Structures are given as C-alpha cells and as structure tokens.
C-alpha cells in the first residue's frame, strides 16, 4: 500500500464519518417530526371519537327528553267532557 493510497483512504474514511454523523442527525430530526405528527393525529382521532360519542349521547338523550316531555304534556291534559262524565254527585 502506497502512502498516497493510505492518505486517500484516510480522507475517504473521514468523509464517511462526517457524512454518517449528518445522516444520523437528519434521521433523528425526521423521526422527531414523524413522532410529533403521529401524536397530533392520534390526539385528533381520540378527540374526534370522544366528540362523536358525546354528540351521539346528547342526541339520544334529547330525543328521550322530548318524548318524555310530550308524553307528560299529553297525559296531564284530560278532555273536559271526560271529567264531567265522571262526576256523579
């Protein structure tokens, strides 16, 4: 092995070392960005699911409350003719 080949291999190794460091830093940054994106998407999905659940319950309870309200309104009012017919004094 000649001296020039050894020096050339030394510079090549130094270049590959520095390139691998930059590649590692870039990969770590890209992984952090991907992690942040994934966390945000999961949070949005969970909030959307909770919102859908709450909205569904609100709709069902509103329908039930409306039906109960109309039932109580309807059963509380009796026709006047029926009330007069029941009195036997």
Backbone torsions as a table, in degrees:
resi	resn	phi	psi	omega
1	UNK	NA	129.7	-177.9
2	UNK	-86.7	167.3	-178.8
3	UNK	-65.8	-39.2	-179.6
4	UNK	-67.2	-37.1	177.7
5	UNK	-67.0	-38.1	179.1
6	UNK	-66.6	-43.1	178.9
7	UNK	-66.4	-39.6	178.5
8	UNK	-63.1	-43.1	177.2
9	UNK	-64.7	-35.9	178.2
10	UNK	-63.2	-47.3	178.9
11	UNK	-66.2	-36.6	178.0
12	UNK	-64.5	-42.2	178.5
13	UNK	-65.5	-40.4	178.7
14	UNK	-64.2	-42.4	178.0
15	UNK	-61.7	-46.1	-179.5
16	UNK	-64.5	-35.8	178.0
17	UNK	-64.6	-48.2	180.0
18	UNK	-65.6	-40.7	178.2
19	UNK	-63.3	-39.0	179.4
20	UNK	-68.2	-34.6	176.6
21	UNK	-63.9	-47.2	178.7
22	UNK	-63.8	-38.4	178.4
23	UNK	-63.7	-41.3	179.1
24	UNK	-64.7	-42.7	178.4
25	UNK	-63.3	-43.8	178.7
26	UNK	-63.5	-42.8	180.0
27	UNK	-64.8	-38.9	178.3
28	UNK	-65.2	-42.9	178.2
29	UNK	-63.5	-43.4	179.0
30	UNK	-63.7	-37.1	178.0
31	UNK	-66.6	-39.5	177.7
32	UNK	-65.1	-40.1	177.5
33	UNK	-64.0	-42.9	178.6
34	UNK	-64.3	-40.4	177.6
35	UNK	-62.2	-46.0	178.8
36	UNK	-60.6	-44.5	178.9
37	UNK	-61.4	-44.0	-179.3
38	UNK	-64.2	-42.9	179.7
39	UNK	-63.7	-44.1	-179.9
40	UNK	-63.2	-43.4	179.7
41	UNK	-64.1	-39.3	178.6
42	UNK	-67.4	-39.6	178.0
43	UNK	-63.6	-42.9	178.3
44	UNK	-62.6	-40.2	179.5
45	UNK	-65.3	-42.4	180.0
46	UNK	-66.2	-44.9	179.3
47	UNK	-62.9	-39.9	177.2
48	UNK	-63.7	-40.2	178.7
49	UNK	-66.2	-42.8	178.4
50	UNK	-64.3	-42.2	178.5
51	UNK	-61.9	-41.5	177.6
52	UNK	-63.6	-42.2	178.9
53	UNK	-62.2	-47.7	-179.1
54	UNK	-64.6	-43.2	179.2
55	UNK	-63.2	-41.6	177.9
56	UNK	-62.3	-44.1	177.5
57	UNK	-64.0	-40.2	178.8
58	UNK	-61.4	-43.2	-179.7
59	UNK	-64.5	-46.3	-179.1
60	UNK	-64.3	-44.0	179.2
61	UNK	-66.9	-34.5	177.3
62	UNK	-65.8	-42.8	177.5
63	UNK	-62.7	-44.9	178.2
64	UNK	-62.1	-42.2	179.1
65	UNK	-66.1	-39.9	177.8
66	UNK	-63.8	-43.9	178.0
67	UNK	-63.8	-41.1	178.5
68	UNK	-65.1	-41.0	178.5
69	UNK	-61.3	-48.1	-179.8
70	UNK	-67.1	-34.6	177.0
71	UNK	-64.5	-45.6	-179.5
72	UNK	-67.6	-37.0	177.3
73	UNK	-65.2	-41.5	-177.0
74	UNK	-70.7	-41.8	-176.8
75	UNK	-77.5	-19.8	180.0
76	UNK	-78.3	-22.9	-177.8
77	UNK	-102.4	116.5	177.6
78	UNK	-109.3	146.2	179.3
79	UNK	-62.1	145.1	-178.3
80	UNK	-65.1	-34.8	-179.9
81	UNK	-64.4	-37.4	179.9
82	UNK	-69.3	-35.5	178.5
83	UNK	-68.5	-40.3	-179.8
84	UNK	-69.3	-32.8	-178.7
85	UNK	-70.6	-27.1	-177.4
86	UNK	-79.7	-23.2	-178.6
87	UNK	-74.4	128.4	-178.7
88	UNK	-123.7	24.8	-178.9
89	UNK	-78.2	NA	NA
